[in-house]
Amino acid sequence: MSGLEMTNAQIFQQVALLRWLSSQTDEDRMILATVTGVQVGRELLNRFTGQDKVDAYKNECILNISEFLRQNPRASQADINAEVEKRVLVFASRVKALESAPIF
């Protein structure tokens, strides 16, 4: 994503908002409130657990290892092991740092 696209949750919220704006019924207001509440709850859970950041760090670790293997096709097993260990240690330290990071 380029950062300009909406997430699925944002699209649902915008659809609910559009419905309520066009009808202003209590039913559509409740749908909007529910969709917004779910989105806020999901974001708070993500912030408390840091799972989105852990997933991003894991993906970055895997990509870095893959890039090393691609750039070094003749690397020895010892070199590969050292690179994997280095990248996993970076991943682990970044995850550990999340424990002391502010939530908001």
N, C-alpha and C positions, 0 to 999 in steps of 0.2 A: 504494500500500500504506500502511496506517496504522502500520506498524512492528510490529504484533502478528502478522502473517501470516508463515509460514515460507517461505523460498525453496525452490525445487525441490531444491537440494542438501541443505538441512536436512531436507526431507521424506524424501528417499532415505536419509539417515543415520538418521533416527528409525525408518523401516521396517526397516532393517538391524539396528538396535539391538533393536527389538521382537522381530524374528525370533530373534536370538541369545539374548535373555533368555528366550524361551519354549522354545527347543530346547537351547541351550548346546552345539551341535555345532561341531566344528572348521571345517566348511564355512561355517556362518553367522558364525563368528568371523572367518574370512578375508574374507567379504563385507563385514562391518562395518569391518574394518581397511582394506580397499581403498577403500570409499566415504569413510571418514574421511580417508584419505591424499589422495584426489583433492580433497576439499573444502579441506583444509589447503594443498595445493599451489596450488590456484586462488586462495585468499586471499593467499598469499605473492606469487604472480605479480602480482596486483592491487596489492598494496602496493609492490612494486618498480617497477612500470611507472606506477602512478598513473592507469591508463586509466579507471577508474571515476570518478575525480574530473574528469578531462579531459572525459569524456562529460557529466557533470553540469554543468560550466561551459559547455560548448557549448550544451546544451539551455537553460540559463538565459539565455545571450546571445541565442539565437533568440527565446525568449519575451519578453525585454525589448524587442527590436526590434519584434516583432509587437504588443506592447502600445503602444509609441510610435505605430505606424502606426494602430492602432485608435483611440487617443485624439486623434490629429492627422490626420484624413482629408484635410485640405486643406494639409498641410505641403508646402513647396516641395521640389524635388529637392535643393537645397542643404541644407535642413534635414534631410532624410532621410539624405543622404550624411554629414552631420556626426554624426547620431545613430548611424548604423551604424559609422562610424569610431570613435566614442567607445566603443561597446559591444565592438567587436572588440579595441580596445586594452586594455580591462578584462579581457577573456577572455585575451588574450595574456600580460598581466602575472600573472594568476592561475596560468596554466600554467607560466610561468617560475618563479614562486615555489615550485612543486612540486619543482624541482631541488634546492632547499636545505632542503626540509621533511624532518623525520626520518621514517624508514620506519615505525617502531613508536611 
